[in-house]
């Protein structure tokens, strides 16, 4: 979307959880379409969108300025791990496995 995030269907606002659903699906299909995520998606814009959804008190909300919740925090961070953004300075965010949603 123009905001840098992903949505689940046309006309919906971008939602941080679709970072996971879309990137994981694309990663699983990667061998079929023979391309890398960075060739299909603007990963920097997507990383920026996820960072905009981060709440000051911790966690991620579905959209910028929304309150965080466990669902969006988990899937937002899982998706962020597939973009190559591994948590900044300490590198604490490990890449999640698309088939299992586990590091």
Secondary structure, DSSP 8 states (H G I E B T S, - for coil): -TTS---SSTTS---TTHHHHHHHHHHHHHHHHT--HHHHS-HHHHHHHHHHTB-TTSSB-SSTTS---HHHHHHHHHHHHHTT---GGG------BTTTTB-
